[in-house]
Amino acid sequence: THNLHRLGEDKRGILTRVSYDVVIDDLFRSKSVIDSPYFAYPYGHYDDNIISILENMGYNMAFTIKRGYAKPMDNIFEVGRFGISPNVSFESFQDIVNGRWDEGTYLMSHSQLN
């Protein structure tokens, strides 16, 4: 987004809580700077209205913060992904890239870091 990638006072993303016109204006501004057919939901917050707006504006795909691989039967406006941070071990990164990600192993390796 141009200016809707922020949290409200309740620590929830504001994209789904502003008016239709504000979302449209913001996304047009964003597209004028970053001409991409892809969108990542700020803080993972979205709803059916936001999906509809993205479709109508010509976006081809949107990404959530739901951990997982993209699969052919997924809704192309609710594609999962993996967050890679400095806390992800190289071994976990390799497993993710090579399609061997296992949530139990991933969670166990991250709990050891805390």
TIFI-963723 format. One record per residue: residue number from 1; residue in one letter; x negated, y negated, z negated of N, C-alpha, C, O in turn. Coordinates in steps of 0.05 Angstrom, whole numbers, padded with zeros to 5 digits. Each point is the difference from the previous one (the first is absolute). Layout:
BEGIN
+-----+------+--------+--------+--------+--------+--------+--------+--------+--------+--------+--------+--------+--------+
! pos ! code !    n.x !    n.y !    n.z !   ca.x !   ca.y !   ca.z !    c.x !    c.y !    c.z !    o.x !    o.y !    o.z !
+-----+------+--------+--------+--------+--------+--------+--------+--------+--------+--------+--------+--------+--------+
! NUM !    A !      X !      Y !      Z !      X !      Y !      Z !      X !      Y !      Z !      X !      Y !      Z !
...
+-----+------+--------+--------+--------+--------+--------+--------+--------+--------+--------+--------+--------+--------+
! end
This chain:
BEGIN
+-----+------+--------+--------+--------+--------+--------+--------+--------+--------+--------+--------+--------+--------+
! pos ! code !    n.x !    n.y !    n.z !   ca.x !   ca.y !   ca.z !    c.x !    c.y !    c.z !    o.x !    o.y !    o.z !
+-----+------+--------+--------+--------+--------+--------+--------+--------+--------+--------+--------+--------+--------+
!   1 !    T ! -00017 !  00024 !  00000 !  00017 ! -00024 !  00000 ! -00018 ! -00025 !  00000 ! -00024 !  00002 ! -00004 !
!   2 !    H !  00037 ! -00024 !  00009 ! -00015 ! -00025 ! -00001 ! -00002 ! -00010 ! -00029 ! -00022 ! -00007 ! -00009 !
!   3 !    N !  00045 !  00006 ! -00005 !  00000 ! -00011 ! -00027 !  00018 !  00016 ! -00019 !  00007 ! -00010 ! -00021 !
!   4 !    L !  00000 !  00035 !  00028 !  00017 !  00015 ! -00017 ! -00014 !  00024 ! -00012 !  00012 !  00018 ! -00012 !
!   5 !    H ! -00039 ! -00018 !  00013 ! -00015 !  00021 ! -00012 ! -00008 ! -00009 ! -00028 ! -00024 ! -00005 ! -00006 !
!   6 !    R !  00044 !  00004 ! -00011 ! -00005 ! -00008 ! -00027 !  00022 !  00011 ! -00018 !  00020 !  00010 !  00009 !
!   7 !    L ! -00025 ! -00011 ! -00035 !  00018 !  00011 ! -00019 !  00017 ! -00022 ! -00013 ! -00009 ! -00022 ! -00004 !
!   8 !    G !  00033 !  00030 ! -00003 !  00017 ! -00018 ! -00016 ! -00008 !  00001 ! -00029 ! -00018 !  00014 ! -00008 !
!   9 !    E !  00033 ! -00029 ! -00009 ! -00006 !  00000 ! -00028 !  00003 !  00027 ! -00013 ! -00013 !  00006 ! -00020 !
!  10 !    D !  00029 !  00011 !  00032 !  00005 !  00027 ! -00011 ! -00020 !  00021 !  00011 !  00003 !  00024 ! -00004 !
!  11 !    K ! -00024 ! -00034 !  00018 ! -00021 !  00016 !  00012 !  00010 !  00018 !  00022 ! -00012 !  00021 !  00006 !
!  12 !    R !  00034 ! -00028 !  00008 !  00010 !  00014 !  00023 ! -00005 ! -00018 !  00025 !  00001 ! -00024 ! -00002 !
!  13 !    G ! -00006 !  00037 !  00024 ! -00005 ! -00014 !  00025 !  00025 ! -00016 !  00007 !  00023 !  00008 ! -00004 !
!  14 !    I ! -00027 ! -00032 !  00016 !  00022 ! -00018 !  00006 !  00012 !  00005 !  00028 !  00021 ! -00012 !  00006 !
!  15 !    L ! -00034 !  00027 !  00011 !  00010 !  00004 !  00028 !  00029 !  00008 !  00001 !  00015 ! -00010 !  00017 !
!  16 !    T ! -00006 !  00028 ! -00035 !  00027 !  00009 !  00001 !  00020 ! -00018 ! -00015 !  00023 !  00006 ! -00001 !
!  17 !    R ! -00033 ! -00027 ! -00010 !  00017 ! -00017 ! -00017 !  00004 ! -00028 !  00010 !  00013 ! -00017 ! -00013 !
!  18 !    V ! -00024 !  00011 !  00036 !  00004 ! -00027 !  00011 !  00021 !  00003 !  00023 !  00006 !  00023 !  00008 !
!  19 !    S !  00004 ! -00045 !  00002 !  00021 !  00001 !  00020 ! -00011 !  00011 !  00027 ! -00024 !  00000 !  00006 !
!  20 !    Y !  00043 !  00009 !  00010 ! -00005 !  00010 !  00027 ! -00016 ! -00021 !  00016 ! -00020 !  00007 !  00012 !
!  21 !    D !  00029 ! -00032 ! -00013 ! -00014 ! -00022 !  00015 ! -00029 ! -00004 ! -00009 ! -00017 ! -00005 !  00016 !
!  22 !    V !  00013 !  00007 ! -00042 ! -00028 ! -00003 ! -00010 ! -00017 !  00023 !  00009 ! -00023 ! -00005 !  00008 !
!  23 !    V !  00033 !  00029 ! -00008 ! -00016 !  00023 !  00010 ! -00006 ! -00003 !  00030 ! -00023 !  00004 !  00008 !
!  24 !    I !  00043 ! -00011 !  00008 ! -00004 ! -00004 !  00028 ! -00021 ! -00021 !  00006 ! -00019 !  00004 !  00015 !
!  25 !    D !  00022 ! -00027 ! -00028 ! -00020 ! -00022 !  00003 ! -00028 !  00009 ! -00007 ! -00019 ! -00005 !  00014 !
!  26 !    D !  00017 !  00019 ! -00037 ! -00026 !  00009 ! -00009 ! -00013 !  00020 !  00019 ! -00024 ! -00002 !  00006 !
!  27 !    L !  00040 !  00021 !  00004 ! -00011 !  00020 !  00018 ! -00008 ! -00013 !  00027 ! -00019 !  00009 !  00013 !
!  28 !    F !  00035 ! -00028 ! -00003 ! -00008 ! -00014 !  00024 ! -00027 ! -00015 ! -00003 ! -00017 !  00001 !  00017 !
!  29 !    R !  00014 ! -00013 ! -00040 ! -00026 ! -00014 ! -00006 ! -00023 !  00021 ! -00001 ! -00021 ! -00005 !  00011 !
!  30 !    S !  00026 !  00027 ! -00024 ! -00020 !  00021 ! -00002 ! -00007 !  00011 !  00028 ! -00024 !  00003 !  00006 !
!  31 !    K !  00044 !  00002 !  00011 ! -00005 !  00010 !  00027 ! -00016 ! -00020 !  00017 ! -00014 !  00008 !  00018 !
!  32 !    S !  00018 ! -00034 ! -00024 ! -00015 ! -00020 !  00016 ! -00030 !  00000 ! -00006 ! -00016 ! -00009 !  00016 !
!  33 !    V !  00009 !  00019 ! -00040 ! -00028 !  00002 ! -00008 ! -00011 !  00028 !  00005 ! -00022 !  00002 !  00011 !
!  34 !    I !  00037 !  00018 ! -00017 ! -00008 !  00028 !  00003 !  00019 !  00013 !  00018 !  00021 !  00010 ! -00009 !
!  35 !    D ! -00027 ! -00008 !  00034 !  00018 !  00012 !  00020 ! -00003 !  00030 ! -00001 ! -00014 !  00012 !  00017 !
!  36 !    S !  00027 !  00001 ! -00036 ! -00002 !  00029 ! -00003 !  00028 !  00012 ! -00001 !  00018 ! -00012 ! -00012 !
!  37 !    P ! -00014 !  00035 !  00024 !  00026 !  00013 ! -00001 !  00003 !  00017 ! -00025 !  00020 !  00015 ! -00003 !
!  38 !    Y ! -00038 ! -00017 ! -00016 !  00000 !  00016 ! -00024 !  00004 ! -00018 ! -00025 ! -00009 ! -00023 !  00000 !
!  39 !    F !  00021 !  00034 ! -00021 !  00005 ! -00016 ! -00024 ! -00005 !  00018 ! -00024 !  00007 !  00024 !  00000 !
!  40 !    A ! -00018 ! -00036 ! -00021 ! -00003 !  00014 ! -00026 !  00017 ! -00016 ! -00020 ! -00004 ! -00024 ! -00004 !
!  41 !    Y !  00022 !  00038 ! -00009 !  00018 ! -00013 ! -00020 ! -00016 ! -00010 ! -00024 ! -00014 !  00016 ! -00012 !
!  42 !    P !  00016 ! -00042 !  00006 ! -00014 ! -00011 ! -00023 !  00009 !  00015 ! -00026 !  00023 !  00001 ! -00006 !
!  43 !    Y ! -00043 !  00009 ! -00007 !  00004 !  00015 ! -00025 !  00018 !  00025 !  00004 !  00010 !  00011 ! -00020 !
!  44 !    G ! -00005 ! -00003 !  00045 !  00016 !  00023 !  00006 !  00030 ! -00005 ! -00003 !  00015 !  00019 !  00002 !
!  45 !    H ! -00007 ! -00044 ! -00006 !  00028 ! -00006 ! -00004 !  00014 ! -00006 !  00027 ! -00009 ! -00018 !  00015 !
!  46 !    Y !  00030 !  00032 ! -00010 !  00016 ! -00004 !  00025 !  00028 !  00012 ! -00004 !  00004 !  00014 ! -00020 !
!  47 !    D !  00013 ! -00021 !  00038 !  00027 !  00013 !  00000 !  00010 !  00002 !  00028 ! -00015 ! -00008 !  00019 !
!  48 !    D !  00039 !  00018 ! -00015 !  00011 !  00004 !  00027 !  00002 ! -00027 !  00016 ! -00004 !  00000 !  00024 !
!  49 !    N !  00009 ! -00022 ! -00038 !  00001 ! -00026 !  00013 ! -00027 ! -00008 !  00012 ! -00001 ! -00010 !  00023 !
!  50 !    I ! -00020 !  00015 ! -00038 ! -00027 ! -00007 !  00010 ! -00007 !  00018 !  00023 ! -00011 ! -00010 !  00020 !
!  51 !    I !  00017 !  00035 ! -00021 ! -00005 !  00018 !  00022 !  00014 ! -00009 !  00025 ! -00011 ! -00001 !  00022 !
!  52 !    S !  00037 ! -00007 ! -00025 !  00015 ! -00010 !  00023 ! -00012 ! -00025 !  00012 ! -00002 ! -00003 !  00025 !
!  53 !    I ! -00007 ! -00015 ! -00042 ! -00013 ! -00025 !  00010 ! -00025 !  00007 !  00016 ! -00004 ! -00011 !  00021 !
!  54 !    L ! -00012 !  00029 ! -00032 ! -00025 !  00007 !  00014 !  00006 !  00013 !  00027 ! -00013 ! -00007 !  00020 !
!  55 !    E !  00033 !  00024 ! -00019 !  00007 !  00013 !  00025 !  00009 ! -00021 !  00021 ! -00008 !  00000 !  00023 !
!  56 !    N !  00025 ! -00019 ! -00033 !  00010 ! -00021 !  00018 ! -00021 ! -00020 !  00009 !  00002 ! -00012 !  00021 !
!  57 !    M ! -00024 !  00010 ! -00036 ! -00021 ! -00018 !  00007 ! -00022 !  00014 !  00017 ! -00019 ! -00013 !  00008 !
!  58 !    G !  00023 !  00038 ! -00002 ! -00018 !  00013 !  00018 ! -00023 !  00015 ! -00013 ! -00019 !  00009 !  00014 !
!  59 !    Y !  00020 ! -00006 ! -00041 ! -00021 !  00016 ! -00013 !  00005 !  00029 !  00008 !  00022 !  00009 !  00004 !
!  60 !    N ! -00044 !  00007 ! -00001 !  00002 !  00028 !  00008 ! -00002 !  00019 ! -00023 !  00008 !  00023 !  00002 !
!  61 !    M ! -00020 ! -00032 ! -00025 ! -00005 !  00018 ! -00022 ! -00005 ! -00016 ! -00025 ! -00011 ! -00023 !  00002 !
!  62 !    A !  00018 !  00034 ! -00025 ! -00006 ! -00013 ! -00026 ! -00009 !  00020 ! -00020 !  00009 !  00023 !  00000 !
!  63 !    F ! -00027 ! -00032 ! -00018 ! -00013 !  00018 ! -00019 !  00009 ! -00006 ! -00029 !  00001 ! -00024 ! -00008 !
!  64 !    T !  00005 !  00045 ! -00007 !  00007 ! -00003 ! -00028 ! -00026 !  00003 ! -00016 ! -00022 !  00001 !  00011 !
!  65 !    I !  00025 !  00001 ! -00037 ! -00022 !  00007 ! -00017 !  00004 !  00029 ! -00011 ! -00014 !  00008 ! -00019 !
!  66 !    K !  00032 !  00007 !  00030 !  00004 !  00027 ! -00008 ! -00023 !  00017 !  00010 ! -00007 !  00000 !  00024 !
!  67 !    R ! -00006 !  00014 ! -00042 ! -00023 !  00016 !  00006 !  00008 !  00024 !  00017 !  00017 !  00015 ! -00008 !
!  68 !    G ! -00030 ! -00012 !  00031 !  00005 !  00024 !  00016 ! -00008 ! -00005 !  00029 ! -00004 ! -00022 !  00009 !
!  69 !    Y !  00004 !  00044 !  00006 ! -00007 !  00000 !  00028 !  00025 ! -00008 !  00016 !  00022 !  00006 ! -00007 !
!  70 !    A ! -00027 ! -00020 !  00030 !  00022 ! -00005 !  00019 !  00006 !  00025 !  00015 ! -00018 !  00014 !  00009 !
!  71 !    K !  00044 ! -00007 ! -00007 !  00008 !  00024 !  00014 !  00019 ! -00008 !  00022 !  00014 ! -00020 ! -00002 !
!  72 !    P ! -00012 !  00037 !  00023 !  00017 ! -00007 !  00023 !  00029 ! -00005 ! -00007 !  00013 ! -00016 !  00013 !
!  73 !    M ! -00003 !  00029 ! -00033 !  00029 ! -00004 ! -00007 !  00005 ! -00023 ! -00019 !  00023 ! -00005 ! -00006 !
!  74 !    D ! -00044 ! -00009 ! -00002 !  00004 ! -00023 ! -00018 !  00013 ! -00023 !  00015 ! -00002 ! -00004 !  00024 !
!  75 !    N !  00017 ! -00012 ! -00040 !  00010 ! -00026 !  00011 ! -00024 ! -00018 !  00005 ! -00016 ! -00004 ! -00017 !
!  76 !    I !  00014 ! -00006 !  00042 ! -00023 ! -00016 !  00007 ! -00001 ! -00027 ! -00015 ! -00020 ! -00015 !  00003 !
!  77 !    F !  00041 !  00009 ! -00018 ! -00001 ! -00025 ! -00016 ! -00003 !  00007 ! -00030 !  00004 ! -00017 ! -00017 !
!  78 !    E ! -00011 !  00042 !  00011 ! -00006 !  00009 ! -00027 ! -00023 !  00019 ! -00001 !  00002 !  00022 ! -00012 !
!  79 !    V ! -00024 ! -00029 !  00025 ! -00023 !  00017 !  00003 ! -00017 ! -00002 ! -00026 ! -00006 ! -00021 ! -00009 !
!  80 !    G ! -00001 !  00045 ! -00001 ! -00017 !  00001 ! -00024 ! -00029 ! -00005 !  00008 ! -00007 ! -00001 !  00024 !
!  81 !    R ! -00010 ! -00002 ! -00044 ! -00028 ! -00005 !  00005 ! -00016 !  00006 ! -00026 !  00012 !  00006 ! -00020 !
!  82 !    F ! -00037 ! -00008 !  00022 ! -00017 !  00004 ! -00023 ! -00015 ! -00026 ! -00007 ! -00012 ! -00012 !  00018 !
!  83 !    G !  00013 !  00004 ! -00043 ! -00016 ! -00022 ! -00008 ! -00028 !  00010 ! -00007 ! -00003 !  00018 ! -00016 !
!  84 !    I ! -00017 ! -00031 !  00027 ! -00027 !  00008 ! -00005 ! -00013 ! -00023 ! -00015 ! -00004 ! -00022 !  00011 !
!  85 !    S ! -00004 !  00027 ! -00035 ! -00013 ! -00020 ! -00017 ! -00027 !  00010 ! -00008 ! -00007 !  00023 !  00005 !
!  86 !    P ! -00009 ! -00039 ! -00019 ! -00026 !  00009 ! -00010 !  00003 !  00024 ! -00019 ! -00020 !  00014 ! -00004 !
!  87 !    N !  00043 ! -00010 ! -00008 !  00004 !  00022 ! -00018 !  00004 !  00027 !  00013 ! -00001 !  00021 ! -00013 !
!  88 !    V !  00005 ! -00021 !  00040 !  00004 !  00025 !  00014 ! -00028 !  00012 !  00006 ! -00016 ! -00013 !  00013 !
!  89 !    S !  00012 !  00037 ! -00022 ! -00026 !  00013 !  00004 ! -00004 !  00006 !  00030 !  00019 !  00001 !  00015 !
!  90 !    F ! -00044 !  00001 ! -00007 ! -00005 !  00007 !  00028 !  00012 !  00026 !  00008 !  00009 !  00004 !  00022 !
!  91 !    E ! -00010 !  00015 ! -00041 !  00012 !  00027 !  00006 !  00030 ! -00003 !  00004 !  00011 !  00013 !  00018 !
!  92 !    S !  00003 ! -00029 ! -00034 !  00029 ! -00004 !  00004 !  00005 ! -00014 !  00026 !  00019 !  00007 !  00014 !
!  93 !    F ! -00036 ! -00026 ! -00007 !  00003 ! -00014 !  00025 ! -00003 !  00019 !  00024 !  00016 !  00000 !  00018 !
!  94 !    Q ! -00035 !  00018 ! -00020 ! -00004 !  00020 !  00021 !  00024 !  00018 !  00002 !  00009 !  00007 !  00022 !
!  95 !    D !  00002 !  00002 ! -00045 !  00024 !  00017 !  00000 !  00023 ! -00014 !  00013 !  00015 !  00012 !  00016 !
!  96 !    I ! -00011 ! -00038 ! -00022 !  00022 ! -00015 !  00012 ! -00004 ! -00001 !  00030 !  00019 !  00006 !  00015 !
!  97 !    V ! -00042 ! -00014 ! -00006 ! -00005 ! -00004 !  00029 !  00003 !  00027 !  00015 !  00009 !  00000 !  00023 !
!  98 !    N ! -00017 !  00021 ! -00036 !  00000 !  00026 !  00014 !  00026 !  00016 ! -00005 !  00002 !  00023 !  00007 !
!  99 !    G !  00018 ! -00037 ! -00018 !  00027 !  00013 ! -00003 !  00001 !  00020 ! -00022 !  00018 !  00017 !  00000 !
! 100 !    R ! -00036 ! -00018 ! -00019 !  00000 !  00019 ! -00022 !  00008 ! -00013 ! -00027 ! -00006 !  00011 ! -00021 !
! 101 !    W !  00020 ! -00033 !  00022 !  00007 ! -00014 ! -00024 !  00020 !  00017 ! -00016 !  00019 !  00011 !  00010 !
! 102 !    D ! -00024 ! -00010 ! -00036 !  00017 !  00015 ! -00019 !  00005 ! -00019 ! -00024 ! -00019 ! -00008 ! -00013 !
! 103 !    E !  00044 !  00002 !  00008 !  00006 ! -00020 ! -00021 ! -00011 !  00009 ! -00027 ! -00010 ! -00017 ! -00015 !
! 104 !    G !  00012 !  00042 !  00008 ! -00010 !  00009 ! -00026 ! -00029 ! -00005 ! -00003 ! -00009 ! -00010 ! -00021 !
! 105 !    T ! -00007 !  00017 !  00041 ! -00029 ! -00005 !  00000 ! -00006 ! -00030 ! -00001 ! -00017 ! -00009 ! -00015 !
! 106 !    Y !  00032 ! -00006 !  00031 ! -00004 ! -00029 !  00002 !  00005 ! -00013 ! -00027 ! -00016 ! -00016 ! -00010 !
! 107 !    L !  00038 !  00024 ! -00003 !  00007 ! -00012 ! -00026 ! -00020 !  00008 ! -00021 ! -00007 ! -00016 ! -00017 !
! 108 !    M ! -00002 !  00041 !  00017 ! -00019 !  00010 ! -00019 ! -00027 ! -00015 !  00003 ! -00011 ! -00009 ! -00020 !
! 109 !    S !  00002 !  00005 !  00044 ! -00026 ! -00014 !  00004 !  00002 ! -00029 ! -00009 ! -00019 ! -00012 ! -00009 !
! 110 !    H !  00043 !  00000 !  00012 !  00003 ! -00028 ! -00008 !  00004 ! -00003 ! -00030 ! -00009 ! -00020 ! -00012 !
! 111 !    S !  00020 !  00040 ! -00001 !  00004 ! -00002 ! -00029 ! -00027 !  00002 ! -00014 ! -00004 ! -00010 ! -00022 !
! 112 !    Q ! -00016 !  00023 !  00034 ! -00026 !  00003 ! -00011 ! -00015 ! -00027 !  00000 ! -00019 ! -00004 ! -00015 !
! 113 !    L !  00028 ! -00014 !  00033 ! -00014 ! -00026 !  00003 !  00009 ! -00019 ! -00022 ! -00014 ! -00020 ! -00006 !
! 114 !    N !  00037 !  00024 ! -00007 !  00010 ! -00019 ! -00020 ! -00008 !  00007 ! -00028 !  00007 ! -00014 ! -00019 !
+-----+------+--------+--------+--------+--------+--------+--------+--------+--------+--------+--------+--------+--------+
! end
